[in-house]
Amino acid sequence: MSDQNVQKAGFTPDGIKGGSLASTMMSSEAKSCSGGVHSGGPTSTLQTMGAKSSTHSSGFTSLGISSRSEASTMMCKEAKTHQGGTPRGGTTASVQSISMGGKGGRK
């Protein structure tokens, strides 16, 4: 289900789908990063997972983040750089939200 949710949001094997949540995220991230989308950010990470249908196998599931997975490692690293928490709109939070059918870090 998490892979389907990521692709439904517009992160597909053919690229980011125009007019989708994915394209809105890409535009917002590019504006805040001086015109580019950085590697390892929410848009880049979601596009890689959407293209490979690897969201669930990476540990981002519709029930939450699997322990001892790539997702849990990502969450730990992000938490260490943010004084113990994962920020809203950050990579981990955005990927997990969208894999559960949410809208990422958007308000």
C-alpha positions, -999 to +999 in steps of 0.1 A: +000+000+000+028+025+008+043+021-027+009+027-042+004+059-021+037+073-032+029+067-069-006+080-064+010+113-050+028+116-084+062+100-078+062+075-106+086+053-126+082+078-155+091+108-133+071+133-114+036+137-127+025+172-136-003+187-115+003+163-087+013+166-050+047+155-062+050+185-086+038+209-059+064+195-035+091+198-061+083+234-069+082+244-032+115+227-024+131+242-055+120+277-045+133+273-009+167+258-022+176+286-047+160+268-077+171+232-072+160+201-054+188+187-033+198+150-032+185+133-001+156+158+004+120+148+004+113+152-033+144+133-044+139+105-019+103+101-028+110+101-065+137+074-061+113+052-041+084+059-064+104+050-094+116+017-079+085+009-058+108+005-029+090+026-002+076-004+017+108-025+013+128+005+027+107+004+059+082+031+053+050+012+056+013+021+059+016+012+096+046+033+104+084+029+102+098-006+105+124-012+131+160-020+119+152-007+084+166+019+060+137+041+071+146+038+108+183+045+101+172+076+081+149+087+110+177+083+136+202+103+115+177+131+110+167+132+147+204+135+157+209+165+135+177+182+149+182+177+187+162+145+189+132+152+167+123+148+131+111+181+117+078+185+100+084+187+063+117+170+066+127+139+046+116+112+071+083+129+080+074+136+044+082+101+031+063+085+060+033+108+056+029+102+019+035+064+023+005+064+046-016+084+021-010+118+036+002+150+020+038+151+033+048+182+053+023+204+036-002+224+057 
